[in-house]
């Protein structure tokens, strides 16, 4: 089955790398920043119709450690943002408001509720029975979603500019209002929300996350802004980190902020001192980092035309890629819950299981090896899973990949910097057919390979 995208697709089999498509993606994003969502949605609809009525080959599905579980189609309207809470998925769409989808069976997502809004739903936060919806030109909408089949609006606040995102803490909603900066709204009475404070950021506030007494803002070309909200009526800027390009989204985990930094990939920033945030890590993704979500030791990146990328960030100073899923559309945002990723990709939400990408790398000995080595798999032949062991004599760049007999990479277990030591990891291949496969270890350019045999 082919899934079509709302973005232009090359007609030649020989494709440029995702990095070579930056001009197309930059044009697309600039259009999103400078035009209304209505114009963008029309643009995407026209492209989708062209694709559906012409014989254009699409990219073959390619993945490592990630598999498709289900797909939710949003019809002809692009998906701007997704949020998963328990067994429900909240889908923000251009031109059709908020949809609620039952994902208790992720292979068969079912729409159970819909509330159309006047503008374009671009961000949502769920707290109790309420959905706080950032509705672009129509500001903040407060919806009662206790009964998904009967969603009702209970209150609204029309922000000065364009509401792109909303975070909630206690009795206050914090709205990323694009050119309007950060707006603080008292929601103690949902029927009558009132603005009580504001911070005029220098950039375009696109996303906001609230942790403790701070609001962290993805402020476009002005990077990360950190705002003290101890007194909601008087938010004060205390720190900033400028990346040199456009920060589209961010995630906060512990003492680190993870910035989706467009063409520059993902930047890891130490925010333990909010006054002086410092970059400690970087991973340059294949495409354009649009969206980001952190789940424990893993960072999921909606990487534009490069689909979903999964990074191991157990050491934020040395992130490495452990899995990916190349979609046929333009991946824009991602949310995850229990090794299940929900990826907005054009007019669809891809439901993806990435548990296989989280294979644990275990250091089994402190004794430093004298040379790099790839040990025989055990057991081999194997049924379902086997253990791989390898040695790294000095800290450096290490990749561990599995390929089929044609040489096509089917699983990337490791691709990044690893400290010296002896390691083991579990390879699970229950979804593949019986046959011979090859494991290839590369340590600072020196390669080792072994043959493994899967028997079912």
C-alpha positions as CSV (number, residue, x, y, z in Angstrom):
1,X,0.0,0.0,0.0
2,X,1.3,3.4,-0.9
3,X,0.8,6.4,1.4
4,X,1.0,9.7,-0.3
5,X,2.4,12.9,1.1
6,X,1.4,16.5,0.8
7,X,4.9,17.6,0.0
8,X,6.5,17.4,-3.5
9,X,8.2,14.1,-4.3
10,X,11.1,13.7,-6.7
11,X,10.2,11.6,-9.8
12,X,13.7,10.2,-10.3
13,X,14.8,7.0,-8.6
14,X,18.2,8.5,-7.7
15,X,17.2,10.8,-4.8
16,X,19.2,13.6,-3.3
17,X,20.0,13.2,0.4
18,X,17.6,14.7,2.9
19,X,20.2,17.4,3.6
20,X,20.2,18.4,-0.1
21,X,16.5,19.2,0.1
22,X,16.9,22.0,2.6
23,X,15.8,24.7,0.2
24,X,12.5,23.0,-0.3
25,X,11.9,22.5,3.4
26,X,13.0,26.1,4.3
27,X,10.6,27.4,1.7
28,X,7.8,25.2,3.3
29,X,8.6,26.4,6.8
30,X,8.9,30.1,5.8
31,X,5.5,29.8,4.2
32,X,4.2,28.4,7.5
33,X,5.7,31.3,9.4
34,X,4.6,34.1,7.1
35,X,1.2,32.9,5.8
36,X,-2.0,31.8,7.5
37,X,-2.6,28.2,8.1
38,X,-5.5,28.4,5.7
39,X,-3.1,29.2,2.8
40,X,-0.8,26.3,3.8
41,X,-3.7,23.9,4.1
42,X,-4.9,24.9,0.6
43,X,-1.3,24.4,-0.7
44,X,-1.1,20.9,0.9
45,X,-4.6,19.9,-0.5
46,X,-3.5,20.9,-4.0
47,X,-0.3,18.9,-3.7
48,X,-2.2,15.9,-2.4
49,X,-4.7,16.0,-5.3
50,X,-1.8,16.2,-7.8
51,X,-0.2,13.2,-6.2
52,X,-3.4,11.2,-6.1
53,X,-4.1,11.9,-9.8
54,X,-0.6,11.4,-11.2
55,X,1.7,8.4,-11.5
56,X,4.5,9.5,-9.2
57,X,6.6,6.9,-7.4
58,X,6.9,7.3,-3.7
59,X,9.9,6.5,-1.5
60,X,10.0,2.9,-0.3
61,X,9.4,2.5,3.4
62,X,12.7,2.1,5.2
63,X,13.2,1.7,8.9
64,X,15.5,0.4,11.6
65,X,14.1,-0.7,15.0
66,X,10.7,0.9,14.2
67,X,7.6,-0.7,12.8
68,X,4.2,0.5,11.7
69,X,1.4,-0.5,14.0
70,X,-1.4,1.7,12.7
71,X,-2.3,4.8,10.7
72,X,-4.9,7.5,11.4
73,X,-6.0,9.6,8.4
74,X,-7.1,13.2,9.0
75,X,-8.7,13.3,5.6
76,X,-7.5,16.3,3.5
77,X,-6.3,18.3,6.5
78,X,-2.8,18.4,7.7
79,X,-2.0,17.3,11.2
80,X,-0.3,20.0,13.2
81,X,0.2,18.3,16.6
82,X,-0.6,15.1,18.5
83,X,-0.8,14.4,22.2
84,X,-1.4,10.9,23.7
85,X,-3.0,10.6,27.1
86,X,-3.8,7.1,28.3
87,X,-5.8,5.4,25.5
88,X,-6.8,8.6,23.7
89,X,-5.0,10.5,21.0
90,X,-5.7,14.3,20.6
91,X,-5.1,15.4,17.0
92,X,-4.8,19.1,16.1
93,X,-5.7,19.7,12.5
94,X,-5.6,22.5,10.0
95,X,-9.1,23.5,9.2
96,X,-11.0,20.9,11.3
97,X,-10.1,21.6,14.9
98,X,-9.6,18.9,17.5
99,X,-10.2,15.2,17.0
100,X,-10.1,12.6,19.7
101,X,-9.0,9.1,18.6
102,X,-9.3,5.8,20.6
103,X,-5.9,4.1,20.5
104,X,-6.6,1.3,22.9
105,X,-6.0,-0.9,19.9
106,X,-3.2,1.0,18.1
107,X,-3.6,-1.1,15.0
108,X,-7.1,0.1,14.6
109,X,-7.4,3.8,15.7
110,X,-11.0,5.0,15.9
111,X,-12.2,8.5,16.0
112,X,-14.5,9.0,18.9
113,X,-14.9,12.8,19.1
114,X,-14.5,16.0,17.1
115,X,-14.8,19.7,17.8
116,X,-14.4,22.1,14.9
117,X,-12.9,25.5,15.7
118,X,-13.0,28.8,13.8
119,X,-9.2,28.8,13.1
120,X,-6.5,26.2,13.0
121,X,-5.7,24.0,16.0
122,X,-1.9,24.0,16.5
123,X,-1.3,22.9,20.1
124,X,-3.2,21.2,22.9
125,X,-2.7,20.4,26.6
126,X,-5.0,18.0,28.5
127,X,-5.6,18.6,32.2
128,X,-8.4,16.5,33.8
129,X,-11.6,17.0,31.9
130,X,-10.4,20.0,29.9
131,X,-8.5,20.4,26.7
132,X,-6.7,23.7,26.4
133,X,-6.4,24.4,22.7
134,X,-4.1,26.9,21.0
135,X,-6.2,27.8,18.0
136,X,-3.9,30.1,16.0
137,X,-5.8,33.4,15.2
138,X,-8.6,32.5,17.6
139,X,-6.4,32.3,20.7
140,X,-7.1,29.9,23.6
141,X,-10.1,27.7,23.5
142,X,-11.1,25.7,26.6
143,X,-13.0,22.5,25.9
144,X,-14.7,20.1,28.1
145,X,-13.7,16.6,26.8
146,X,-15.0,14.5,29.6
147,X,-17.3,12.9,27.0
148,X,-15.3,12.7,23.8
149,X,-18.5,12.2,21.8
150,X,-19.9,15.4,23.1
151,X,-17.1,18.0,23.3
152,X,-18.3,21.5,24.4
153,X,-16.5,24.8,24.6
154,X,-16.7,26.4,28.0
155,X,-14.5,29.4,27.6
156,X,-12.0,31.3,25.4
157,X,-9.5,34.0,25.4
158,X,-8.5,35.7,22.2
159,X,-4.8,36.4,22.4
160,X,-3.3,39.5,20.7
161,X,-1.4,37.5,18.1
162,X,-1.5,33.8,17.1
163,X,-1.7,31.1,19.7
164,X,0.8,28.4,18.7
165,X,1.0,26.4,22.0
166,X,-0.2,26.3,25.5
167,X,1.1,24.8,28.8
168,X,-0.9,24.7,32.1
169,X,0.3,24.9,35.6
170,X,-2.2,25.2,38.5
171,X,-4.7,28.0,37.7
172,X,-2.7,29.5,34.9
173,X,-2.3,28.8,31.2
174,X,0.9,29.9,29.5
175,X,0.4,30.6,25.8
176,X,3.1,30.9,23.1
177,X,1.5,33.6,21.1
178,X,4.0,33.9,18.2
179,X,4.7,37.6,17.7
180,X,2.8,38.2,20.9
181,X,5.4,36.5,23.1
182,X,4.2,34.7,26.3
183,X,0.7,35.4,27.6
184,X,-0.3,34.3,31.1
185,X,-4.0,33.6,31.5
186,X,-5.9,32.9,34.8
187,X,-8.1,29.8,34.1
188,X,-9.3,29.3,37.7
189,X,-12.8,30.0,36.2
190,X,-12.6,28.2,32.8
191,X,-15.7,30.0,31.6
192,X,-14.0,33.4,32.0
193,X,-10.2,33.2,31.4
194,X,-8.4,36.5,32.0
195,X,-4.9,37.6,31.0
196,X,-2.9,38.5,34.1
197,X,0.7,38.8,32.7
198,X,2.9,38.8,29.7
199,X,6.5,38.5,28.5
200,X,7.3,40.1,25.1
201,X,9.9,37.8,23.7
202,X,12.2,39.1,20.9
203,X,11.3,36.3,18.5
204,X,8.3,34.2,17.4
205,X,7.1,32.1,20.4
206,X,6.2,28.7,18.9
207,X,6.3,26.3,21.8
208,X,6.2,26.5,25.6
209,X,6.9,24.1,28.4
210,X,6.5,24.9,32.1
211,X,8.6,23.2,34.7
212,X,8.6,24.3,38.4
213,X,8.9,28.1,38.3
214,X,10.1,28.5,34.8
215,X,8.6,28.7,31.3
216,X,10.9,27.5,28.5
217,X,10.0,29.0,25.1
218,X,11.1,27.9,21.6
219,X,11.4,31.4,20.2
220,X,12.2,30.8,16.6
221,X,15.4,32.5,15.4
222,X,16.0,33.8,18.9
223,X,16.4,30.3,20.2
224,X,15.6,29.2,23.8
225,X,14.2,31.8,26.2
226,X,13.9,30.9,29.9
227,X,11.3,33.0,31.9
228,X,10.8,33.0,35.6
229,X,7.1,32.6,36.3
230,X,7.2,32.6,40.1
231,X,4.9,35.5,40.0
232,X,2.6,34.8,37.1
233,X,1.5,38.4,36.8
234,X,5.1,39.5,36.3
235,X,7.1,36.9,34.3
236,X,10.8,37.8,33.9
237,X,13.4,36.7,31.4
238,X,16.3,35.2,33.2
239,X,18.3,33.3,30.5
240,X,18.6,32.6,26.8
241,X,20.4,30.4,24.4
242,X,20.6,31.4,20.7
243,X,21.4,28.6,18.2
244,X,22.0,30.6,15.1
245,X,19.0,29.1,13.3
246,X,15.4,28.5,14.1
247,X,14.3,26.6,17.2
248,X,10.9,25.1,16.3
249,X,10.2,23.0,19.3
250,X,11.8,21.8,22.6
251,X,11.6,19.2,25.2
252,X,12.7,19.4,28.9
253,X,14.1,16.5,30.9
254,X,15.8,17.0,34.2
255,X,18.6,19.5,33.8
256,X,18.6,19.5,30.1
257,X,16.7,21.1,27.3
258,X,16.5,19.4,23.9
259,X,16.1,21.8,21.0
260,X,14.7,20.9,17.6
261,X,17.0,23.3,15.7
262,X,15.8,22.9,12.1
263,X,18.8,22.2,9.7
264,X,21.2,21.9,12.7
265,X,19.4,18.8,14.1
266,X,19.1,18.5,17.9
267,X,21.0,20.5,20.5
268,X,21.3,19.5,24.1
269,X,21.5,22.4,26.5
270,X,22.3,22.2,30.2
271,X,19.8,24.4,32.0
272,X,20.8,23.5,35.6
273,X,21.7,27.2,35.9
274,X,18.7,29.0,34.1
275,X,20.7,32.2,33.9
276,X,23.5,30.6,32.0
277,X,22.2,27.7,29.7
278,X,25.2,25.9,28.0
279,X,25.2,23.6,25.1
280,X,26.6,20.2,26.0
281,X,25.7,18.0,23.0
282,X,24.6,18.0,19.4
283,X,23.2,15.4,16.9
284,X,22.9,16.5,13.3
285,X,19.9,14.6,12.0
286,X,19.4,13.6,8.4
287,X,16.6,16.1,7.7
288,X,15.2,19.2,9.3
289,X,14.3,18.8,13.0
290,X,10.7,20.1,13.3
291,X,9.4,18.3,16.4
292,X,10.9,16.6,19.4
293,X,9.8,14.5,22.4
294,X,11.9,12.9,25.2
295,X,10.9,9.6,26.7
296,X,13.4,8.5,29.3
297,X,16.8,7.8,27.7
298,X,15.4,8.4,24.2
299,X,14.8,11.5,22.1
300,X,12.3,11.2,19.3
301,X,12.7,13.7,16.4
302,X,10.1,14.5,13.7
303,X,12.7,15.2,11.1
304,X,10.8,16.6,8.1
305,X,11.4,14.5,5.0
306,X,13.7,12.2,6.9
307,X,10.8,10.9,9.0
308,X,11.3,9.8,12.6
309,X,14.8,9.6,14.1
310,X,15.4,8.0,17.5
311,X,18.4,9.1,19.6
312,X,19.9,7.5,22.7
313,X,20.5,10.4,25.1
314,X,21.5,8.5,28.2
315,X,24.6,10.6,28.0
316,X,23.4,14.0,26.6
317,X,27.0,15.0,25.8
318,X,27.3,12.0,23.4
319,X,23.9,11.3,21.8
320,X,23.7,8.6,19.1
321,X,21.1,7.3,16.7
322,X,19.5,3.9,17.4
323,X,16.6,3.8,15.1
324,X,14.7,5.5,12.3
325,X,11.6,5.4,10.2
326,X,11.6,7.1,6.8
327,X,8.0,8.2,6.0
328,X,6.7,9.4,2.6
329,X,5.5,12.7,4.0
330,X,6.8,15.7,6.0
331,X,7.1,14.7,9.7
332,X,6.3,17.7,11.8
333,X,5.6,16.7,15.5
334,X,5.8,13.6,17.6
335,X,4.5,12.3,20.9
336,X,5.4,9.0,22.6
337,X,3.9,6.8,25.3
338,X,5.2,3.4,26.3
339,X,7.5,2.8,23.3
340,X,4.7,3.8,21.0
341,X,5.3,6.9,18.9
342,X,2.6,9.1,17.3
343,X,4.1,11.0,14.4
344,X,2.3,13.7,12.5
345,X,3.2,13.2,8.8
346,X,1.3,15.3,6.4
347,X,-2.4,14.4,6.7
348,X,-1.8,11.2,8.7
349,X,-0.7,10.2,12.1
350,X,1.7,7.3,12.0
351,X,1.5,4.9,15.0
352,X,4.9,3.4,15.3
353,X,6.4,0.8,17.7
354,X,10.0,1.7,18.5
355,X,10.7,-0.8,21.3
356,X,13.2,-2.7,19.1
357,X,15.3,0.5,18.8
358,X,15.8,0.6,22.6
359,X,17.9,-2.5,22.9
360,X,20.0,-2.1,26.0
361,X,23.8,-1.7,25.6
362,X,25.5,-3.3,28.6
363,X,29.1,-2.7,29.7
364,X,30.2,-6.1,31.0
365,X,33.8,-5.4,32.0
366,X,35.9,-2.4,33.3
367,X,39.0,-4.0,31.9
368,X,40.0,-2.2,28.7
369,X,40.5,-4.4,25.7
370,X,43.6,-4.1,23.6
371,X,41.8,-4.2,20.2
372,X,38.4,-3.9,18.7
373,X,36.5,-7.2,18.4
374,X,33.2,-8.5,17.4
375,X,32.3,-11.7,19.2
376,X,30.2,-14.5,17.7
377,X,26.5,-14.2,18.4
378,X,25.1,-16.5,21.0
379,X,23.0,-18.4,20.3
380,X,23.6,-18.8,16.6
381,X,21.5,-20.0,14.9
382,X,18.7,-18.3,16.9
383,X,15.0,-18.0,17.0
384,X,13.8,-14.5,17.7
385,X,16.7,-12.9,19.6
386,X,20.4,-13.4,20.2
387,X,23.2,-11.6,22.1
388,X,26.0,-9.7,20.4
389,X,29.2,-8.9,22.2
390,X,32.0,-6.5,21.1
391,X,35.0,-4.6,22.4
392,X,36.1,-1.0,22.0
393,X,39.8,-0.3,23.0
394,X,39.5,3.5,23.1
395,X,36.6,6.0,23.2
396,X,35.5,6.7,19.7
397,X,32.8,6.5,17.0
398,X,31.2,3.0,16.8
399,X,28.5,1.6,14.6
400,X,26.8,-1.8,14.9
401,X,24.5,-2.6,12.1
402,X,22.6,-5.7,10.8
403,X,22.1,-6.2,7.0
404,X,20.5,-8.8,4.8
405,X,22.2,-10.8,2.1
406,X,21.7,-8.0,-0.4
407,X,23.6,-5.6,1.8
408,X,20.6,-3.5,2.8
409,X,20.7,-2.3,6.4
410,X,17.7,-3.6,8.3
411,X,18.7,-2.7,11.9
412,X,21.1,-0.1,13.4
413,X,21.9,-1.0,17.0
414,X,24.5,1.7,17.5
415,X,25.8,4.7,15.7
416,X,27.7,7.2,17.9
417,X,30.5,7.7,20.4
418,X,31.1,4.9,22.9
419,X,33.6,4.8,25.8
420,X,36.2,2.1,25.9
421,X,35.1,-1.2,27.2
422,X,33.5,-4.6,26.6
423,X,29.8,-4.5,25.7
424,X,26.8,-6.8,25.0
425,X,23.4,-6.0,23.5
426,X,20.4,-8.0,22.5
427,X,19.3,-8.3,18.9
428,X,15.6,-9.1,18.4
429,X,14.6,-10.1,14.9
430,X,11.2,-11.8,15.4
431,X,9.6,-9.7,12.6
432,X,12.1,-10.9,10.0
433,X,12.1,-14.0,7.8
434,X,14.4,-17.0,8.4
435,X,17.7,-16.8,6.7
436,X,21.3,-15.5,6.9
437,X,22.1,-12.0,8.0
438,X,25.3,-10.1,8.6
439,X,26.4,-8.1,11.7
440,X,29.0,-5.4,11.0
441,X,30.9,-3.6,13.8
442,X,32.9,-0.5,12.8
443,X,35.2,1.2,15.3
444,X,36.9,4.4,14.2
445,X,36.9,3.1,10.6
446,X,38.0,-0.5,11.3
447,X,35.3,-3.0,10.4
448,X,34.5,-6.5,11.7
449,X,31.7,-8.7,10.5
450,X,29.9,-12.0,11.5
451,X,27.2,-14.1,9.9
452,X,24.1,-14.9,11.9
453,X,21.3,-17.2,11.1
454,X,17.6,-16.7,12.0
455,X,15.6,-19.9,12.2
456,X,11.8,-19.9,12.9
